Amino acid sequence: MRRWGETMKIAVGIIGIFLGLLVLMQSCAVTAGSGLLQDKATGGAGAIGMLVGLLFFIAGAFSFALPLVGAIMFALAAAFAFIASTSGSFSDITIWGFIALVLAAMSFFTWRSAKKKQIA
């Protein structure tokens, strides 16, 4: 039977990878649409959104073996998402920022519980 921490690592990893691809595709669509509409601010936010998607993907991959690194990457993705939300009309990026914070917390607590298991 798997422990709670191992199951959480797998869940955070799969969710992170899936949402990373989703954010990346959405940001590509926003960037392409802003190029057609000549909206440079939204294009910049979309470009940062692509970085956020890439960070989600990388953090999800790290969450399997190194959950602390995954937590740090999710926190970076959240920071970039909140920065991108201040420019342009890509308001969904704020939601992705909050999701990244939740995944960062989940990954951090997974790491902490594994650390406690090693000590005990």
BAZARO-593523 format. One line per 3 residues: number of its first residue (from 1); for each residue x, y, z of N, C-alpha, C. Coordinates in Angstrom, 2 decimals. Example, Ala and Ser with C-alpha at 12.3 -4.5 7.8 and 13.67 -1.06 7.14 Angstrom:
% residues 2
1) 13.19 -5.69 7.80 12.30 -4.50 7.80 13.20 -3.30 7.80 ~ 12.85 -2.25 7.08 13.67 -1.06 7.14 12.90 0.03 7.87
END
This chain:
% residues 120
1) 0.85 -1.19 0.00 0.00 0.00 0.00 0.89 1.24 0.00 ~ 0.54 2.17 -0.84 1.35 3.39 -0.95 1.05 4.33 0.19 ~ 2.09 5.05 0.57 1.91 6.09 1.57 1.30 7.32 0.92
4) 0.77 8.19 1.75 0.12 9.41 1.30 1.08 10.27 0.48 ~ 2.32 10.37 0.92 3.29 11.23 0.25 3.63 10.77 -1.16 ~ 3.73 9.45 -1.34 4.04 8.93 -2.66 2.89 9.17 -3.64
7) 1.68 8.98 -3.15 0.51 9.22 -3.99 0.41 10.70 -4.36 ~ 0.71 11.57 -3.40 0.64 13.02 -3.65 1.70 13.43 -4.67 ~ 2.89 12.84 -4.59 3.93 13.16 -5.57 3.47 12.81 -6.98
10) 2.88 11.65 -7.13 2.41 11.23 -8.45 1.28 12.15 -8.93 ~ 0.37 12.50 -8.03 -0.76 13.37 -8.41 -0.27 14.75 -8.83 ~ 0.63 15.34 -8.05 1.15 16.68 -8.37 1.92 16.63 -9.68
13) 2.69 15.58 -9.89 3.46 15.46 -11.13 2.57 15.37 -12.36 ~ 1.56 14.51 -12.30 0.67 14.35 -13.45 -0.13 15.62 -13.70 ~ -0.66 16.22 -12.64 -1.44 17.46 -12.78 -0.55 18.57 -13.34
16) 0.68 18.68 -12.83 1.59 19.72 -13.30 1.94 19.59 -14.77 ~ 2.21 18.36 -15.20 2.55 18.13 -16.61 1.35 18.43 -17.51 ~ 0.18 17.94 -17.12 -1.02 18.17 -17.92 -1.36 19.66 -18.00
19) -1.35 20.35 -16.85 -1.68 21.79 -16.87 -0.60 22.60 -17.57 ~ 0.64 22.14 -17.51 1.71 22.83 -18.24 1.44 22.83 -19.74 ~ 1.04 21.68 -20.26 0.71 21.62 -21.69 -0.51 22.49 -22.01
22) -1.49 22.50 -21.10 -2.69 23.30 -21.31 -2.38 24.80 -21.30 ~ -1.58 25.25 -20.33 -1.20 26.66 -20.26 -0.37 27.05 -21.47 ~ 0.51 26.15 -21.88 1.35 26.44 -23.04 0.51 26.62 -24.31
25) -0.46 25.73 -24.51 -1.32 25.86 -25.69 -2.19 27.12 -25.62 ~ -2.73 27.41 -24.44 -3.57 28.60 -24.31 -2.74 29.87 -24.53 ~ -1.54 29.89 -24.00 -0.68 31.07 -24.17 -0.25 31.25 -25.62
28) -0.02 30.15 -26.31 0.30 30.24 -27.75 -0.87 30.83 -28.52 ~ -2.09 30.41 -28.16 -3.27 30.96 -28.83 -3.44 32.44 -28.52 ~ -3.19 32.85 -27.28 -3.31 34.27 -26.91 -2.26 35.08 -27.66
31) -1.04 34.57 -27.73 0.02 35.29 -28.43 -0.29 35.42 -29.92 ~ -0.79 34.36 -30.53 -1.14 34.42 -31.95 -2.30 35.39 -32.18 ~ -3.29 35.35 -31.31 -4.43 36.26 -31.45 -4.03 37.71 -31.26
34) -3.11 37.95 -30.33 -2.68 39.33 -30.11 -1.85 39.84 -31.29 ~ -1.17 38.93 -31.97 -0.43 39.32 -33.16 -1.37 39.74 -34.29 ~ -2.49 39.03 -34.41 -3.47 39.40 -35.42 -4.15 40.72 -35.10
37) -4.34 41.00 -33.80 -5.02 42.23 -33.38 -4.06 43.38 -33.12 ~ -2.77 43.15 -33.30 -1.74 44.17 -33.07 -1.76 44.70 -31.63 ~ -1.96 43.80 -30.66 -1.98 44.15 -29.24 -0.69 43.66 -28.60
40) 0.28 44.56 -28.48 1.60 44.17 -27.99 1.59 43.80 -26.51 ~ 0.76 44.46 -25.71 0.72 44.16 -24.27 0.22 42.74 -24.01 ~ -0.84 42.36 -24.70 -1.37 41.00 -24.54 -0.40 39.98 -25.13
43) 0.29 40.34 -26.19 1.31 39.45 -26.76 2.43 39.20 -25.77 ~ 2.83 40.24 -25.05 3.86 40.07 -24.01 3.37 39.19 -22.88 ~ 2.12 39.38 -22.48 1.55 38.54 -21.43 1.45 37.09 -21.90
46) 1.11 36.89 -23.17 1.06 35.54 -23.72 2.42 34.89 -23.76 ~ 3.45 35.68 -24.07 4.81 35.14 -24.09 5.24 34.72 -22.69 ~ 4.92 35.53 -21.69 5.21 35.14 -20.31 4.39 33.91 -19.94
49) 3.16 33.84 -20.45 2.32 32.67 -20.22 2.94 31.39 -20.76 ~ 3.64 31.49 -21.89 4.33 30.32 -22.42 5.45 29.88 -21.47 ~ 6.13 30.86 -20.88 7.16 30.54 -19.88 6.52 29.88 -18.66
52) 5.35 30.37 -18.25 4.62 29.78 -17.12 4.25 28.34 -17.44 ~ 3.78 28.09 -18.64 3.45 26.73 -19.05 4.66 25.81 -19.03 ~ 5.79 26.31 -19.49 7.02 25.53 -19.47 7.46 25.24 -18.03
55) 7.32 26.24 -17.15 7.67 26.02 -15.75 6.73 25.01 -15.08 ~ 5.44 25.06 -15.42 4.49 24.06 -14.92 4.96 22.66 -15.34 ~ 5.30 22.52 -16.60 5.72 21.23 -17.14 6.98 20.73 -16.43
58) 7.97 21.59 -16.28 9.22 21.20 -15.62 8.98 20.89 -14.15 ~ 8.16 21.70 -13.49 7.87 21.46 -12.07 7.13 20.14 -11.88 ~ 6.22 19.84 -12.79 5.52 18.56 -12.72 6.48 17.39 -12.87
61) 7.45 17.53 -13.76 8.43 16.46 -13.95 9.33 16.30 -12.73 ~ 9.72 17.40 -12.11 10.57 17.33 -10.92 9.80 16.84 -9.69 ~ 8.49 16.98 -9.68 7.71 16.60 -8.51 7.77 15.11 -8.20
64) 8.07 14.29 -9.19 8.16 12.85 -8.94 9.35 12.49 -8.06 ~ 10.52 13.03 -8.37 11.73 12.65 -7.65 12.20 13.71 -6.65 ~ 12.05 14.97 -7.01 12.52 16.07 -6.16 11.38 17.05 -5.91
67) 10.48 16.75 -4.96 9.31 17.62 -4.77 9.65 19.04 -4.31 ~ 10.78 19.24 -3.62 11.14 20.59 -3.21 11.50 21.44 -4.44 ~ 12.20 20.87 -5.39 12.52 21.59 -6.63 11.24 21.89 -7.39
70) 10.31 20.93 -7.40 9.01 21.16 -8.03 8.26 22.30 -7.37 ~ 8.31 22.36 -6.04 7.64 23.45 -5.31 8.23 24.80 -5.67 ~ 9.54 24.86 -5.78 10.20 26.12 -6.13 9.82 26.53 -7.55
73) 9.78 25.57 -8.46 9.42 25.88 -9.85 7.96 26.33 -9.96 ~ 7.06 25.68 -9.21 5.67 26.12 -9.21 5.55 27.53 -8.64 ~ 6.33 27.84 -7.60 6.31 29.20 -7.03 6.81 30.22 -8.04
76) 7.85 29.87 -8.79 8.33 30.76 -9.86 7.27 30.96 -10.93 ~ 6.59 29.88 -11.29 5.52 29.98 -12.28 4.42 30.90 -11.79 ~ 4.08 30.81 -10.50 3.06 31.70 -9.94 3.51 33.15 -9.99
79) 4.77 33.40 -9.65 5.29 34.78 -9.68 5.22 35.36 -11.10 ~ 5.67 34.58 -12.08 5.61 35.05 -13.46 4.17 35.24 -13.93 ~ 3.27 34.37 -13.48 1.86 34.49 -13.87 1.27 35.78 -13.32
82) 1.59 36.10 -12.07 1.05 37.34 -11.50 1.66 38.57 -12.14 ~ 2.92 38.48 -12.56 3.53 39.58 -13.30 2.85 39.76 -14.65 ~ 2.57 38.65 -15.33 1.93 38.72 -16.65 0.51 39.23 -16.55
85) -0.15 39.01 -15.43 -1.54 39.45 -15.29 -1.68 40.96 -15.21 ~ -0.58 41.66 -14.95 -0.65 43.11 -14.85 -0.62 43.80 -16.21 ~ -0.27 43.07 -17.26 -0.21 43.70 -18.58 -1.10 42.94 -19.55
88) -1.72 43.64 -20.44 -2.54 43.03 -21.47 -3.89 42.57 -20.96 ~ -4.59 41.84 -21.78 -5.93 41.38 -21.43 -5.99 39.86 -21.34 ~ -4.93 39.25 -20.82 -4.87 37.80 -20.64 -5.18 37.52 -19.17
91) -6.47 37.59 -18.82 -6.87 37.49 -17.41 -6.82 36.07 -16.88 ~ -6.82 35.07 -17.74 -6.74 33.68 -17.27 -5.42 33.37 -16.58 ~ -4.40 34.13 -16.89 -3.09 33.86 -16.31 -3.10 34.03 -14.80
94) -4.00 34.87 -14.28 -4.12 35.02 -12.83 -4.60 33.71 -12.19 ~ -5.54 33.06 -12.83 -6.04 31.78 -12.33 -4.92 30.74 -12.33 ~ -4.11 30.73 -13.39 -2.99 29.80 -13.45 -1.98 30.10 -12.34
97) -1.84 31.36 -11.98 -0.95 31.72 -10.88 -1.42 31.15 -9.55 ~ -2.72 31.24 -9.29 -3.24 30.67 -8.05 -3.14 29.14 -8.05 ~ -3.38 28.53 -9.19 -3.23 27.07 -9.28 -1.78 26.67 -9.03
100) -0.85 27.46 -9.55 0.57 27.17 -9.32 0.91 27.29 -7.84 ~ 0.32 28.25 -7.14 0.57 28.37 -5.70 0.04 27.15 -4.95 ~ -1.13 26.67 -5.33 -1.69 25.49 -4.68 -0.79 24.28 -4.93
103) -0.34 24.10 -6.17 0.54 22.98 -6.48 1.89 23.11 -5.79 ~ 2.38 24.34 -5.62 3.63 24.55 -4.89 3.46 24.14 -3.43 ~ 2.34 24.50 -2.82 2.09 24.11 -1.44 1.97 22.60 -1.31
106) 1.25 21.97 -2.24 1.11 20.52 -2.19 2.46 19.83 -2.35 ~ 3.28 20.31 -3.25 4.59 19.73 -3.47 5.50 19.94 -2.26 ~ 5.41 21.12 -1.64 6.22 21.40 -0.45 5.83 20.48 0.70
109) 4.53 20.31 0.94 4.10 19.45 2.03 4.42 17.98 1.76 ~ 4.45 17.60 0.51 4.88 16.25 0.15 6.35 16.06 0.51 ~ 7.17 17.04 0.17 8.59 16.98 0.50 8.79 16.94 2.00
112) 8.03 17.77 2.72 8.18 17.84 4.18 7.77 16.53 4.84 ~ 6.69 15.91 4.37 6.28 14.65 4.96 7.30 13.54 4.68 ~ 7.91 13.57 3.50 8.95 12.58 3.19 10.17 12.81 4.06
115) 10.48 14.07 4.34 11.62 14.41 5.18 11.38 13.93 6.61 ~ 10.14 14.09 7.10 9.81 13.62 8.44 9.91 12.10 8.53 ~ 9.51 11.39 7.46 9.58 9.94 7.44 11.03 9.46 7.50
118) 11.95 10.23 6.88 13.37 9.86 6.91 13.95 10.02 8.30 ~ 13.52 11.07 8.99 14.04 11.35 10.33 13.51 10.33 11.34 ~ 12.23 9.99 11.21 11.61 9.08 12.18 11.97 7.64 11.95
END
